[in-house]
Amino acid sequence: MNDQTDALDWNDDGVPISRRFDDPYFSFHDGLAETRHVFLAGNDLPARFVDGFHIAELGFGTGLNVLTAWQAWRESGIGGTLHFTSFEAFPLEKAQMETALAAFPELENLAAEFLAALGADGANCQGLKFNLIVGDARQTLPAWQDKADAWFLDGFSPAKNPELWGEELLNEVGAHTKPGGTAATYTAAGHVRRSLDEAGFDVERVKGFGRKRHMSVASLRA
């Protein structure tokens, strides 16, 4: 399997852009704020945090989402362990992640701790157990033996990375969600919302981040 080494361009603000998908890894207009709006608020976090809460995501990217969630977890004072599982087909090298995350000074200490602990299959940090599952999520997610309380659906745009937005894969997301679980994504594409609905979620289109008019939030039906 090929990784993303030497497959990045960088804009003047330090945002990495995938050459493979011709899409940025995070928003040009403050990726940290975007993650908080879309994935934390979109999943009603940190209000739902309890010891052992499990987040899963499609698209690990630079690690920004896990660091943002971990920061919120630590600030919540819950204690115990946050579990976070990422499915990623084309993992970046640590040096690429470090360069990308340098755009967010408030995450500097967490990023250093996380990257120092990160191995091929994850990292154990204070309050965080991170699991990285490398490969095509259409194959790796069906084989996953766990379920998530919240999903961060963060593949590249559906038009450029349709593999992460197909009906069968989103059905697997539903099948790997705990009762009362949720999902959030930056896209409001109609076929994505319909597929989430068919996967067992109640789906709502809500205000997006920045210039994006809409995004999608979903709650697993009882």
PyMOL commands that set and color helices and strands:
alter all, ss='L'
color gray80, all
select helices_A, chain A and resi 31-43+64-76+94-101+105-117+137-140+162-165+167-175+190-198
alter helices_A, ss='H'
color red, helices_A
select strands_A, chain A and resi 8-10+16-18+23-24+54-58+82-88+122-125+128-134+148-153+177-185+201-207+214-220
alter strands_A, ss='S'
color yellow, strands_A
deselect
rebuild
show_as cartoon
